[in-house]
């Protein structure tokens, strides 16, 4: 019989789940005592590893002082102010501001609303179309579901948002045609610098530069969805820096707290900020109950401090190079049919017709948790994973594929 918990992205009829009860850095244990290497960072987010007492202490200290208080006008709190200032300082966007929310899904819906209302404030109410890309994943709220380029995730929810369209990923000509077909009506492009949930598809600097140029030429905003790539995952604090292309907005979540508390947000640049403040009487009627939650912000500050102190952003480069070398060897010997990725996010391509879910489940039985996506197995481990643990992940991956 199914439990009272209705699981995310699962069959509601399912009644068998692995019950994870403890974590220590890149290791996990279930309620039966089985040990696992976490090769996917839970869900692309655990940069600093699991079970860190320093995080528990920072969270507890804030709870015992002030758990939180609303940041709706006329209130604020010092933790929200501090985390916004810190994130702004790490961002590649000059003179940025930071809107805080509770998840990546909320950050995407926020960015979409800000893009449209900012165009109105800038004197262009006709600019309301938002263009995204096939294979893109932008959360599961209504805006993000509308923006997704993964068709199965959009089925069964009725009519989605008008004026949100998808084009072929990494095809700058397709994007140019979409702009021409919606001439003078485009509010923004949303693009992941590296598409994660869609199968680990890194972009090129050339393509992202083309998006920047199209936005500049047409008065549209360029929004990078960095919910996965942000906070060190590509060996830079943000994917925008990795690719050398600066957007007008960046959405973030996941790695900002390494999952110790739920936090998301949107970094906004000068073009957006100037439009929003041009009319002193304009009131931004958007926000969430837990926007700027003090305890969540304390977790983010502690997480970032650990990443800085332990050099985990640079560590991502080493992790990525070691994973890439292993996947390259497995492709060369015919175990895999290829690989792709960047920084510390990689995917190994499975032989044709091999079921990724079967591979994932077999790896779990051998003590490694990775992510199955049709055609590939994805890895995105905590940035504290050891070299020996990386090698074990690769060895288990190889042994499972070779046995099927």
FISE-843313 format. One record per residue (C-alpha): residue in one letter; x, y, z. Coordinates in steps of 0.001 Angstrom, whole numbers, always signed. Example, Ala and Ser with C-alpha at 12.3 -4.5 7.8 and 13.67 -1.06 7.14 Angstrom:
# FISE-843313
(site 'A',(+12300,-4500,+7800)),
(site 'S',(+13670,-1060,+7140)),
This chain:
# FISE-843313
(site 'X',(+0,+0,+0)),
(site 'X',(+1281,+3477,-896)),
(site 'X',(+2294,+5697,+2032)),
(site 'X',(+719,+9010,+2965)),
(site 'X',(+3535,+10810,+1132)),
(site 'X',(+2642,+11600,-2480)),
(site 'X',(+6072,+11592,-4103)),
(site 'X',(+7368,+14041,-6694)),
(site 'X',(+8092,+12666,-10180)),
(site 'X',(+6908,+9163,-9290)),
(site 'X',(+3979,+6870,-9929)),
(site 'X',(+1311,+7655,-7301)),
(site 'X',(+694,+3907,-7031)),
(site 'X',(+4334,+3148,-6152)),
(site 'X',(+4993,+1811,-2647)),
(site 'X',(+8697,+903,-2694)),
(site 'X',(+11272,+3645,-2126)),
(site 'X',(+14864,+3698,-865)),
(site 'X',(+14700,+5428,+2522)),
(site 'X',(+17788,+7644,+2859)),
(site 'X',(+18390,+8421,+6534)),
(site 'X',(+21932,+9769,+6884)),
(site 'X',(+24677,+11523,+4924)),
(site 'X',(+28345,+12368,+5408)),
(site 'X',(+30056,+14430,+2677)),
(site 'X',(+29611,+12376,-541)),
(site 'X',(+28274,+9276,+1220)),
(site 'X',(+24694,+8289,+2078)),
(site 'X',(+23077,+5485,+4080)),
(site 'X',(+19581,+4025,+3922)),
(site 'X',(+17489,+2637,+6760)),
(site 'X',(+18838,-866,+6090)),
(site 'X',(+22442,+242,+6579)),
(site 'X',(+23415,+193,+2892)),
(site 'X',(+26085,+2744,+1932)),
(site 'X',(+26018,+4740,-1290)),
(site 'X',(+28193,+7259,-3096)),
(site 'X',(+26056,+10240,-4064)),
(site 'X',(+27103,+10862,-7664)),
(site 'X',(+24293,+13316,-8458)),
(site 'X',(+24402,+15675,-5449)),
(site 'X',(+20873,+14562,-4479)),
(site 'X',(+19239,+16518,-7298)),
(site 'X',(+22103,+18550,-8817)),
(site 'X',(+22512,+20677,-5677)),
(site 'X',(+24687,+19392,-2836)),
(site 'X',(+27945,+21276,-3417)),
(site 'X',(+29428,+21040,+102)),
(site 'X',(+28378,+17482,+903)),
(site 'X',(+25940,+16050,+3406)),
(site 'X',(+25697,+16179,+7192)),
(site 'X',(+27944,+19161,+7926)),
(site 'X',(+27684,+20275,+11566)),
(site 'X',(+28783,+23806,+10678)),
(site 'X',(+25597,+24172,+8651)),
(site 'X',(+23437,+22793,+11453)),
(site 'X',(+25032,+25233,+13897)),
(site 'X',(+24471,+28245,+11617)),
(site 'X',(+20838,+27302,+11064)),
(site 'X',(+20209,+26644,+14767)),
(site 'X',(+21828,+29922,+15804)),
(site 'X',(+19550,+31907,+13511)),
(site 'X',(+16422,+30000,+14566)),
(site 'X',(+17135,+30801,+18215)),
(site 'X',(+17592,+34505,+17388)),
(site 'X',(+14867,+35155,+14799)),
(site 'X',(+13580,+32307,+12633)),
(site 'X',(+12322,+34858,+10116)),
(site 'X',(+10034,+37774,+9471)),
(site 'X',(+8308,+39023,+6351)),
(site 'X',(+10308,+41131,+3915)),
(site 'X',(+7168,+42668,+2400)),
(site 'X',(+7081,+46471,+2686)),
(site 'X',(+7912,+47983,+5183)),
(site 'X',(+10120,+45212,+6649)),
(site 'X',(+13496,+43603,+6031)),
(site 'X',(+15971,+41509,+8017)),
(site 'X',(+19778,+41551,+8165)),
(site 'X',(+20228,+38024,+6805)),
(site 'X',(+18222,+38741,+3655)),
(site 'X',(+20174,+41947,+3113)),
(site 'X',(+23494,+40177,+3699)),
(site 'X',(+22815,+37252,+1368)),
(site 'X',(+21600,+39590,-1394)),
(site 'X',(+24788,+41634,-1061)),
(site 'X',(+26963,+38498,-1106)),
(site 'X',(+25253,+36972,-4134)),
(site 'X',(+25444,+40305,-5956)),
(site 'X',(+29174,+40467,-5272)),
(site 'X',(+29709,+36971,-6741)),
(site 'X',(+27538,+37655,-9774)),
(site 'X',(+29000,+38616,-13168)),
(site 'X',(+26209,+41195,-13524)),
(site 'X',(+27418,+44654,-12489)),
(site 'X',(+25356,+46720,-10034)),
(site 'X',(+22933,+43859,-9596)),
(site 'X',(+20056,+43410,-7198)),
(site 'X',(+18661,+40115,-5894)),
(site 'X',(+15053,+38976,-5517)),
(site 'X',(+14719,+36068,-3068)),
(site 'X',(+12246,+33190,-3157)),
(site 'X',(+12111,+29554,-2132)),
(site 'X',(+13025,+27376,-5123)),
(site 'X',(+14230,+27197,-8686)),
(site 'X',(+10661,+26918,-9926)),
(site 'X',(+9733,+30105,-8091)),
(site 'X',(+12814,+31835,-9455)),
(site 'X',(+11809,+31073,-13052)),
(site 'X',(+8231,+32259,-12597)),
(site 'X',(+9605,+35380,-10911)),
(site 'X',(+11993,+36090,-13788)),
(site 'X',(+9192,+35673,-16323)),
(site 'X',(+6943,+38086,-14429)),
(site 'X',(+9783,+40581,-13924)),
(site 'X',(+10653,+40441,-17636)),
(site 'X',(+7102,+41257,-18678)),
(site 'X',(+6422,+43943,-16071)),
(site 'X',(+9835,+45534,-16685)),
(site 'X',(+9066,+45838,-20390)),
(site 'X',(+5854,+47640,-19434)),
(site 'X',(+7734,+49956,-17074)),
(site 'X',(+10264,+50624,-19845)),
(site 'X',(+7455,+51753,-22132)),
(site 'X',(+7087,+48570,-24188)),
(site 'X',(+3921,+46729,-23109)),
(site 'X',(+3840,+45070,-26528)),
(site 'X',(+6941,+43055,-25594)),
(site 'X',(+5476,+40034,-23798)),
(site 'X',(+6637,+36958,-25733)),
(site 'X',(+9128,+34733,-23934)),
(site 'X',(+11263,+32353,-26001)),
(site 'X',(+12826,+29208,-24543)),
(site 'X',(+14527,+26151,-26008)),
(site 'X',(+13728,+22513,-26643)),
(site 'X',(+15253,+20197,-24012)),
(site 'X',(+15079,+23030,-21484)),
(site 'X',(+13896,+22400,-17940)),
(site 'X',(+12641,+25404,-16010)),
(site 'X',(+10847,+23985,-13003)),
(site 'X',(+7257,+22857,-12559)),
(site 'X',(+5269,+25953,-11617)),
(site 'X',(+2880,+27167,-14310)),
(site 'X',(+5330,+29602,-15857)),
(site 'X',(+8180,+27119,-15808)),
(site 'X',(+5997,+24328,-17134)),
(site 'X',(+4989,+26605,-20003)),
(site 'X',(+8646,+27455,-20622)),
(site 'X',(+9884,+23868,-20556)),
(site 'X',(+11136,+22153,-23658)),
(site 'X',(+10417,+18659,-22309)),
(site 'X',(+7020,+17678,-23775)),
(site 'X',(+6109,+14893,-21320)),
(site 'X',(+6278,+17331,-18403)),
(site 'X',(+3658,+19570,-20039)),
(site 'X',(+931,+16975,-20580)),
(site 'X',(-2204,+16894,-18477)),
(site 'X',(-2276,+20392,-17004)),
(site 'X',(-4640,+22133,-19384)),
(site 'X',(-3899,+25381,-21185)),
(site 'X',(-503,+26811,-20308)),
(site 'X',(+697,+30420,-20493)),
(site 'X',(+154,+32295,-23740)),
(site 'X',(+3097,+33928,-25444)),
(site 'X',(+5700,+31365,-24343)),
(site 'X',(+7299,+29515,-27257)),
(site 'X',(+10126,+27029,-27775)),
(site 'X',(+12698,+26775,-30542)),
(site 'X',(+15337,+24163,-31349)),
(site 'X',(+18137,+24214,-28811)),
(site 'X',(+21550,+25562,-29879)),
(site 'X',(+20183,+26689,-33253)),
(site 'X',(+20784,+30427,-33458)),
(site 'X',(+19037,+30610,-36825)),
(site 'X',(+15862,+29138,-35287)),
(site 'X',(+16029,+31740,-32543)),
(site 'X',(+16540,+34506,-35114)),
(site 'X',(+13488,+33311,-37042)),
(site 'X',(+11411,+33339,-33842)),
(site 'X',(+12429,+36946,-33243)),
(site 'X',(+11497,+37842,-36801)),
(site 'X',(+8127,+36108,-36511)),
(site 'X',(+7475,+38013,-33277)),
(site 'X',(+9179,+41232,-34311)),
(site 'X',(+8921,+43917,-31657)),
(site 'X',(+7040,+41601,-29300)),
(site 'X',(+9783,+39614,-27530)),
(site 'X',(+10218,+40321,-23825)),
(site 'X',(+12968,+37813,-23058)),
(site 'X',(+14881,+34649,-23837)),
(site 'X',(+15339,+32053,-21092)),
(site 'X',(+18249,+29655,-21575)),
(site 'X',(+20237,+27272,-19411)),
(site 'X',(+23971,+27728,-20131)),
(site 'X',(+24127,+23955,-19751)),
(site 'X',(+20866,+22048,-20052)),
(site 'X',(+20857,+19632,-17140)),
(site 'X',(+17617,+17694,-16679)),
(site 'X',(+17144,+17561,-20450)),
(site 'X',(+20211,+15352,-20787)),
(site 'X',(+23345,+17412,-19963)),
(site 'X',(+23787,+19515,-23080)),
(site 'X',(+26439,+22240,-22742)),
(site 'X',(+26036,+25345,-24862)),
(site 'X',(+28812,+27073,-26771)),
(site 'X',(+30064,+30573,-26129)),
(site 'X',(+29283,+31346,-29759)),
(site 'X',(+25628,+30375,-29331)),
(site 'X',(+25145,+32263,-26072)),
(site 'X',(+26852,+35314,-27585)),
(site 'X',(+24338,+35078,-30414)),
(site 'X',(+21482,+35134,-27914)),
(site 'X',(+23010,+38193,-26265)),
(site 'X',(+23234,+39936,-29630)),
(site 'X',(+19620,+39140,-30530)),
(site 'X',(+18409,+40537,-27222)),
(site 'X',(+20508,+43682,-27603)),
(site 'X',(+19212,+44272,-31120)),
(site 'X',(+15557,+43756,-30189)),
(site 'X',(+15222,+45269,-26721)),
(site 'X',(+14695,+41875,-25084)),
(site 'X',(+16159,+40608,-21826)),
(site 'X',(+18506,+37638,-21718)),
(site 'X',(+17755,+35374,-18745)),
(site 'X',(+20123,+32562,-17804)),
(site 'X',(+18536,+29750,-15831)),
(site 'X',(+21438,+28849,-13541)),
(site 'X',(+19494,+26803,-11038)),
(site 'X',(+21899,+23931,-11758)),
(site 'X',(+25003,+25715,-13093)),
(site 'X',(+25131,+28453,-10455)),
(site 'X',(+27317,+28417,-7355)),
(site 'X',(+30428,+26696,-8548)),
(site 'X',(+29173,+23772,-10566)),
(site 'X',(+31119,+24704,-13729)),
(site 'X',(+34266,+25811,-11929)),
(site 'X',(+33082,+29429,-11746)),
(site 'X',(+30511,+30930,-9427)),
(site 'X',(+28138,+31222,-12389)),
(site 'X',(+27869,+29666,-15824)),
(site 'X',(+27690,+33169,-17288)),
(site 'X',(+31304,+33665,-16209)),
(site 'X',(+32315,+30231,-17513)),
(site 'X',(+30953,+31084,-20966)),
(site 'X',(+31916,+34759,-20893)),
(site 'X',(+28405,+36016,-21695)),
(site 'X',(+26571,+38385,-19327)),
(site 'X',(+22762,+38141,-19165)),
(site 'X',(+20259,+40664,-17806)),
(site 'X',(+18941,+38227,-15208)),
(site 'X',(+20152,+35009,-13598)),
(site 'X',(+17862,+32578,-11810)),
(site 'X',(+19425,+30473,-9068)),
(site 'X',(+18605,+27924,-6334)),
(site 'X',(+20041,+24464,-5508)),
(site 'X',(+23766,+25065,-4850)),
(site 'X',(+23236,+28407,-3086)),
(site 'X',(+22481,+26436,+101)),
(site 'X',(+23579,+22953,-1019)),
(site 'X',(+20052,+21890,-104)),
(site 'X',(+20398,+22545,+3612)),
(site 'X',(+17500,+25002,+3349)),
(site 'X',(+15261,+25876,+346)),
(site 'X',(+16344,+29121,-1329)),
(site 'X',(+16008,+30494,-4838)),
(site 'X',(+16208,+33891,-6429)),
(site 'X',(+16731,+36152,-9405)),
(site 'X',(+19737,+38398,-9955)),
(site 'X',(+18713,+41489,-11922)),
(site 'X',(+20974,+43808,-13906)),
(site 'X',(+20956,+47530,-14585)),
(site 'X',(+18592,+47468,-17571)),
(site 'X',(+15963,+45752,-15433)),
(site 'X',(+16657,+47726,-12276)),
(site 'X',(+16572,+51093,-14035)),
(site 'X',(+13187,+50337,-15579)),
(site 'X',(+11743,+49133,-12273)),
(site 'X',(+12831,+52281,-10446)),
(site 'X',(+12119,+54845,-13186)),
(site 'X',(+8664,+55553,-11780)),
(site 'X',(+8982,+56065,-7992)),
(site 'X',(+5286,+55228,-7601)),
(site 'X',(+5609,+51768,-9203)),
(site 'X',(+4843,+48961,-6740)),
(site 'X',(+6153,+45457,-7509)),
(site 'X',(+3221,+43227,-6622)),
(site 'X',(+5084,+39956,-6513)),
(site 'X',(+6645,+37936,-3720)),
(site 'X',(+6340,+34868,-1544)),
(site 'X',(+5603,+34267,+2119)),
(site 'X',(+9152,+33039,+2638)),
(site 'X',(+11003,+35539,+413)),
(site 'X',(+14093,+36551,+2362)),
(site 'X',(+13539,+33915,+5077)),
(site 'X',(+16209,+34701,+7665)),
(site 'X',(+17137,+31129,+8590)),
(site 'X',(+17317,+30088,+4947)),
(site 'X',(+19569,+33080,+4228)),
(site 'X',(+21805,+32124,+7166)),
(site 'X',(+22226,+28696,+5578)),
(site 'X',(+23160,+30286,+2248)),
(site 'X',(+25796,+32501,+3850)),
(site 'X',(+27296,+29556,+5734)),
(site 'X',(+27278,+27404,+2586)),
(site 'X',(+29023,+30081,+513)),
(site 'X',(+31584,+30618,+3288)),
(site 'X',(+32427,+26901,+3272)),
(site 'X',(+32752,+26907,-516)),
(site 'X',(+35119,+29875,-393)),
(site 'X',(+37213,+28533,+2486)),
(site 'X',(+37602,+25056,+983)),
(site 'X',(+38136,+26221,-2601)),
(site 'X',(+35242,+24145,-3898)),
(site 'X',(+34690,+26258,-7019)),
(site 'X',(+38186,+25387,-8216)),
(site 'X',(+37690,+21824,-6992)),
(site 'X',(+34849,+21493,-9522)),
(site 'X',(+37413,+21790,-12331)),
(site 'X',(+39454,+18906,-10947)),
(site 'X',(+36371,+16739,-10414)),
(site 'X',(+35145,+17465,-13928)),
(site 'X',(+38503,+16660,-15507)),
(site 'X',(+38689,+13319,-13693)),
(site 'X',(+35143,+12365,-14667)),
(site 'X',(+35721,+13436,-18272)),
(site 'X',(+38898,+11363,-18491)),
(site 'X',(+37039,+8305,-17225)),
(site 'X',(+34108,+8762,-19597)),
(site 'X',(+36535,+9301,-22454)),
(site 'X',(+38213,+5963,-21692)),
(site 'X',(+34854,+4168,-21487)),
(site 'X',(+33871,+5644,-24828)),
(site 'X',(+37186,+4669,-26397)),
(site 'X',(+36827,+1019,-25349)),
(site 'X',(+33247,+821,-26605)),
(site 'X',(+31500,+587,-23232)),
(site 'X',(+29806,+3926,-23907)),
(site 'X',(+28858,+5542,-27191)),
(site 'X',(+30033,+8995,-26139)),
(site 'X',(+29878,+11573,-23384)),
(site 'X',(+29188,+15265,-22881)),
(site 'X',(+29303,+17863,-20158)),
(site 'X',(+31244,+20746,-18653)),
(site 'X',(+32685,+21621,-15272)),
(site 'X',(+31466,+19006,-12789)),
(site 'X',(+28310,+17984,-14704)),
(site 'X',(+28672,+15038,-17089)),
(site 'X',(+26658,+12397,-18899)),
(site 'X',(+27782,+9108,-20376)),
(site 'X',(+25887,+7996,-23500)),
(site 'X',(+24536,+4463,-23277)),
(site 'X',(+24553,+1894,-26068)),
(site 'X',(+21500,+2143,-28289)),
(site 'X',(+18305,+698,-26801)),
(site 'X',(+19819,+339,-23318)),
(site 'X',(+17326,+1503,-20666)),
(site 'X',(+18871,+4226,-18494)),
(site 'X',(+16565,+3423,-15577)),
(site 'X',(+17726,-197,-15541)),
(site 'X',(+21339,+1017,-15508)),
(site 'X',(+20588,+3444,-12661)),
(site 'X',(+18890,+782,-10562)),
(site 'X',(+21752,-1673,-11087)),
(site 'X',(+24252,+1013,-10056)),
(site 'X',(+22255,+1702,-6900)),
(site 'X',(+22489,-2008,-5987)),
(site 'X',(+26262,-1652,-6305)),
(site 'X',(+26338,+1418,-4035)),
(site 'X',(+26329,+4340,-6488)),
(site 'X',(+23466,+6796,-7004)),
(site 'X',(+23467,+8539,-10405)),
(site 'X',(+20637,+10035,-12471)),
(site 'X',(+18957,+8295,-15366)),
(site 'X',(+17856,+10377,-18350)),
(site 'X',(+16783,+8656,-21568)),
(site 'X',(+19948,+7589,-23356)),
(site 'X',(+22414,+8710,-20675)),
(site 'X',(+23502,+8403,-17070)),
(site 'X',(+24242,+11797,-15541)),
(site 'X',(+26629,+12616,-12699)),
(site 'X',(+26854,+15853,-10740)),
(site 'X',(+28534,+14902,-7456)),
(site 'X',(+29139,+16943,-4326)),
(site 'X',(+32241,+19074,-4790)),
(site 'X',(+33785,+17312,-1777)),
(site 'X',(+33788,+13896,-3463)),
(site 'X',(+37192,+12208,-3283)),
(site 'X',(+39198,+11001,-6253)),
(site 'X',(+38792,+7412,-5051)),
(site 'X',(+35013,+7851,-4885)),
(site 'X',(+34960,+9291,-8419)),
(site 'X',(+36887,+6272,-9658)),
(site 'X',(+34444,+3954,-7896)),
(site 'X',(+31508,+5710,-9576)),
(site 'X',(+33129,+5237,-12976)),
(site 'X',(+34037,+1599,-12277)),
(site 'X',(+30490,+768,-11177)),
(site 'X',(+29033,+2558,-14195)),
(site 'X',(+31308,+584,-16503)),
(site 'X',(+30656,-2783,-14861)),
(site 'X',(+26873,-2308,-15028)),
(site 'X',(+26822,-1265,-18689)),
(site 'X',(+29158,-4117,-19633)),
(site 'X',(+26940,-6631,-17830)),
(site 'X',(+23699,-5675,-19613)),
